[in-house]
Structures are given as structure tokens and as C-alpha cells.
Amino acid sequence: MSHLFKTVALIGRYNSPEIGDSLLRLAGFLEERKYRVLVERSTAACTGVTGYPLASLDEIGEQADLAVVLGGDGTMLNIARSLYTYGVPLVGVNQGRLGFLTDVSADTMLQTLEEILSGDYLSDARFLLTVTIRRQGDNVFEASAFNDAVVSKGATARLIELEVFVDGQFVCSQRSDGLIISTPTGSTAYALSSGGPILHPTLEAIVLVPICPHTLSNRPIAVNSESTIEVLLLHADDARVHFDGQRHFDLQENDWVIVRRSKQMVRLLHPFGHSYYDMLRQKLHWGEKL
């Protein structure tokens, strides 16, 4: 039998031994159908799963045709940043809370995965952000973000001051708790809770959302995804830039945070019939009686 995907990697939420049963069910299901199964090393160590070849994330990127991620959206964000340069498509099995990115139910994962493996799926390409920190003319740090890059105050309660430029044009100065620079994927995360709009994943746009601005006329703005966004930190007692809420870099006054769209895309596979609007309705409880 010819397989569309020959090698399938299984990756679990960090430090979550309770996913071991689901992982074993998936591995056995794939093995019975003659797929080559790789289990990510840290996942195997945490869950105690044995009997399958182990691989690092880089090895998965080089060898796997498909990666199945068991966890919540935070797990998917981390794995997407690690694997997107390899072009490995991702399927998310929801073992977390909301599950905007991990949309396959654990109860139906075997049936859904069988459909996806047979080619019955929807493919969804999402872009990331590449963030560069420039200090005194030198690039001192670079990282990727799938949801958002957030310039924010640190432990102090004082506002930070910054200036925003898009494609070299001055947009605004701002005193606030910070600024969220979000992809369409991240528009349902921190940006949404800060009053930003929901962007459909197919939109070629980046949204800039102020966090508690001192001047209420500072409002969210969406710009073309090909734009270069530059944020100059004018004043802050303690500031940093966060990447998907999972990594951060400490900033100094007069640092530039430069944000561009990444060249590579994350490819997510969804069950056939998946609807972004159905997902929003379910996760955000639209239309429910109060």
C-alpha cells in the first residue's frame, strides 16, 4: 500500500505524562498501518513510552512527512516555531483548553487521523514573524513568533514610551503598557484580549494593538503583511519583548524592535469540513444564551 505520508512523528506537551495513553494509541494505530513512527525524545522520556525510534525536533524536521502534536495551543506554537523551516505539516490533537490551533478532538483522533492520512484534509498555510533587536546599530538578537511579538513593561508598574514606524513612515508615539504585533493566527490570543480585531488566517495582514495606552485615541491598526514594522523604545525602567509568551529578550532604551514576515510558512492540516467560523463560535461561545 502506498502512503501519502510515510514517516509520522508524535510530539507531546512538555512535562505531561498523562498524554502517554493517547500517544501509545496513536503509535499503535500508525504501526498497524505500516507507517514509520518517530517519537520526540523529550516526549518519550516524560511519558515512559518505549519501543519506537526516538528523534530530536531537528531530526523530525529532516525525516518526518507529518507531525502529530498532542497538547494545547502553547505546545503547537512551540513546535511550529521549531519545525516551520523544514516544511513539515502539523496536525494538532487538543489536550489543552481552548484549542484554536489543536482542533482534533482526543476522542475522535484515530478516525480523524485515518482520514488525513488518506488525503482527506484541508491544508492551511500560516505565516510567522521574524523579530530582530537592533542596539546601537548592531543586530543583537533574532527570534520567530507564530502568534505575536509583544513589547511590554517588565516588573515595574510605570508606562513605557515608544515610537512606531511602518515601512519607514512614522505612525505614532505611545505611552502604554506595551504594544502587541500579531499575525492573523495570534489575533485570537493576547491581541484579542487587548481589544484587537479577529483576523481570518488567510488575510495578508499584521495587526498592531496597544496595551492599555495612556491616550485612548491610540487604537489597533492592521497593516500589510509585507510591511516592515519598527518600534523604537524611547523610555522604560524595565522593558522586554516576548515571543508567543514563551521566550523573551530584555530591552534597553533606544533599542529598535524590527518585525518582518518570515519567508517560510507553517502548514496546518485540518479535518475535512473544518470551518474557521465554526471554531470561533465554539471557542468564543458566540450565540449562547446568557
C-alpha positions in Angstrom: 0.0 0.0 0.0 1.4 3.4 -1.0 1.2 6.0 1.8 0.8 9.8 1.2 2.8 10.3 4.4 5.4 7.6 5.1 7.0 8.8 8.4 4.8 10.3 11.1 6.3 11.9 14.2 4.5 12.1 17.5 5.2 15.1 19.8 3.6 15.7 23.2 3.1 18.6 25.5 6.1 19.3 27.6 6.2 17.5 31.0 2.8 16.0 30.7 2.9 12.2 31.4 -0.9 12.0 31.2 -0.7 12.1 27.4 1.1 8.7 27.4 -2.1 6.7 26.8 -3.1 8.8 23.8 0.4 8.7 22.5 0.5 4.9 22.7 -2.9 4.6 21.0 -1.6 6.8 18.1 1.7 4.9 17.8 0.0 1.5 17.7 -2.6 2.8 15.2 0.1 4.0 12.9 2.3 0.9 13.3 -0.6 -1.4 12.4 -0.9 0.5 9.1 2.8 0.2 8.3 3.8 3.8 8.9 7.2 4.6 10.3 6.7 6.2 13.7 9.1 8.6 15.4 8.6 9.7 18.9 10.1 13.0 20.1 12.8 12.3 22.7 11.5 14.6 25.5 8.0 13.3 25.0 9.1 9.7 25.3 11.2 10.5 28.4 8.2 12.2 30.1 5.6 9.6 29.2 7.7 6.5 29.5 6.7 5.4 26.0 9.2 2.9 24.6 9.5 0.6 21.6 9.6 3.3 19.0 12.5 5.2 17.3 13.3 8.4 19.1 14.2 11.7 17.4 15.0 15.3 18.3 13.0 18.1 16.8 15.7 18.7 14.2 15.7 15.0 13.3 11.9 15.1 13.0 12.2 18.1 10.7 14.6 16.2 8.5 12.9 12.9 8.4 9.1 13.2 9.1 6.4 13.7 6.4 3.9 14.7 9.1 4.0 15.6 12.8 1.1 15.0 15.2 1.2 17.3 18.1 -0.6 16.3 21.3 -1.2 19.3 23.6 -2.7 22.7 23.7 -2.1 25.8 21.6 1.1 26.6 23.6 2.6 23.3 22.5 1.6 23.9 18.9 3.2 27.4 19.0 6.5 25.9 20.3 6.6 23.1 17.8 5.6 25.3 14.9 8.5 27.6 15.5 10.8 24.7 15.8 9.7 22.9 12.6 8.5 25.6 10.2 11.8 25.9 8.4 11.6 22.2 7.5 8.1 22.5 6.0 6.7 19.6 8.0 2.9 19.7 8.1 1.3 19.7 11.5 -1.8 18.1 13.0 -2.9 19.2 16.4 -4.7 16.9 18.9 -6.3 19.0 21.6 -5.1 18.1 25.1 -5.3 21.6 26.4 -8.1 24.2 27.0 -9.2 26.4 24.0 -7.5 24.6 21.1 -7.6 27.3 18.4 -4.7 25.5 16.7 -5.1 22.0 18.1 -8.5 21.3 16.6 -8.7 17.5 16.5 -10.6 16.0 19.5 -8.8 13.3 21.5 -12.0 11.3 21.4 -12.0 11.1 17.6 -8.3 11.4 16.9 -7.9 7.9 15.3 -10.8 8.3 12.9 -9.7 11.9 12.0 -6.1 10.9 11.5 -7.0 8.0 9.3 -8.9 10.5 7.1 -6.0 12.9 7.0 -3.5 10.1 6.2 -5.7 9.0 3.3 -5.6 12.6 1.9 -9.0 13.7 3.1 -8.0 17.0 4.8 -7.8 20.8 4.4 -4.4 22.4 4.3 -3.9 25.8 6.0 -0.7 27.9 5.4 0.1 30.4 8.2 2.9 32.9 8.3 5.2 33.8 11.2 7.1 36.9 12.2 10.8 37.3 12.3 11.9 39.8 15.0 15.3 41.5 15.2 16.6 43.6 18.0 19.0 46.4 16.9 21.1 48.1 19.5 23.5 50.9 18.7 23.5 49.9 15.1 24.1 46.2 15.6 21.6 43.3 15.4 22.0 41.7 18.8 19.1 39.2 18.8 16.6 37.5 16.5 13.7 35.2 17.1 10.5 34.0 15.4 6.9 34.3 16.6 3.8 32.4 15.4 1.2 34.3 17.4 2.8 37.6 18.3 5.8 39.7 19.4 4.9 41.9 22.4 7.0 44.9 23.6 6.0 45.4 27.2 7.0 46.8 30.5 8.6 44.3 32.9 8.1 44.1 36.6 7.7 47.8 37.2 4.3 49.5 37.0 5.4 52.5 35.0 4.4 53.0 31.4 6.9 52.7 28.7 7.3 55.2 25.8 7.8 54.1 22.2 7.5 55.2 18.6 6.1 53.1 15.8 7.2 53.2 12.2 5.8 51.2 9.2 7.9 51.0 6.1 10.0 53.9 7.3 7.0 56.1 7.8 6.2 57.5 11.3 2.9 56.2 12.6 2.6 57.3 16.2 4.3 57.8 19.6 2.8 56.0 22.5 2.8 55.8 26.3 1.3 52.5 27.3 1.9 49.1 29.0 3.2 47.9 25.6 2.4 47.0 22.0 1.3 43.7 20.5 2.4 42.9 17.0 0.3 40.0 15.9 -0.2 37.6 13.0 -3.7 36.6 12.0 -3.1 33.4 13.9 -2.3 35.4 17.1 -5.3 37.7 16.6 -7.4 35.4 18.8 -4.8 35.4 21.6 -3.3 38.3 23.6 -4.3 40.8 20.8 -8.0 39.8 21.2 -8.0 40.3 25.0 -6.4 43.7 24.5 -9.2 44.9 22.2 -7.8 43.9 18.8 -9.8 42.6 15.9 -10.0 39.0 14.8 -8.2 38.4 11.5 -9.1 35.5 9.3 -6.0 33.3 8.9 -6.0 33.9 5.1 -5.6 37.6 5.5 -2.2 39.1 4.4 -2.1 41.4 7.4 -0.3 42.2 10.7 -2.2 43.9 13.5 -0.7 46.4 16.0 -2.6 46.5 19.3 -1.7 49.0 22.1 -1.8 47.6 25.6 -3.6 50.0 28.0 -2.5 53.2 26.1 -2.4 56.4 28.2 -4.2 58.2 25.3 -7.4 56.4 24.4 -7.2 57.5 20.8 -4.3 55.0 20.3 -6.3 52.2 18.6 -5.4 48.9 16.9 -4.3 49.2 13.3 -3.8 46.5 10.6 -1.0 46.8 8.0 0.0 44.8 5.0 1.9 41.6 6.0 4.8 42.6 3.7 5.4 45.8 5.7 8.4 46.3 7.9 7.4 47.4 11.4 9.9 49.2 13.6 9.4 50.1 17.2 11.8 52.5 18.9 11.9 52.2 22.7 12.3 55.8 24.0 11.9 55.3 27.7 11.4 52.4 30.1 12.7 51.4 33.5 12.3 47.8 32.7 11.1 46.5 29.3 11.3 43.4 27.2 10.0 41.8 24.0 8.1 38.5 24.3 7.7 35.9 21.6 4.5 33.9 21.8 4.6 34.4 25.5 7.3 31.7 25.7 10.6 33.5 25.2 11.7 37.0 25.9 14.6 39.4 25.4 15.4 42.3 27.8 15.3 45.7 26.1 17.2 48.9 26.7 16.3 52.5 25.9 16.9 53.4 22.2 16.7 49.7 21.1 14.8 49.0 17.9 12.4 46.1 17.6 12.2 45.3 13.9 9.4 42.9 12.8 9.0 41.4 9.3 7.1 38.5 7.9 9.0 35.2 7.7 9.7 33.7 4.3 8.6 30.2 5.3 5.1 29.2 6.3 3.6 26.8 8.9 1.4 24.3 7.3 -1.5 23.0 9.4 -3.7 20.1 8.4 -7.4 20.1 9.5 -10.1 17.5 9.2 -12.2 17.8 6.0 -15.1 20.0 6.7 -13.2 22.1 9.2 -14.7 25.7 9.4 -12.8 28.6 11.0 -16.1 30.2 11.8 -17.5 27.1 13.5 -14.3 27.0 15.6 -14.7 30.7 16.6 -18.3 30.1 17.5 -17.4 27.1 19.6 -14.4 28.5 21.4 -15.7 32.0 22.0 -19.3 30.8 22.8 -20.9 33.0 20.3 -24.7 32.8 20.2 -25.1 31.1 23.6 -27.9 32.2 25.8 -26.8 34.0 28.9 
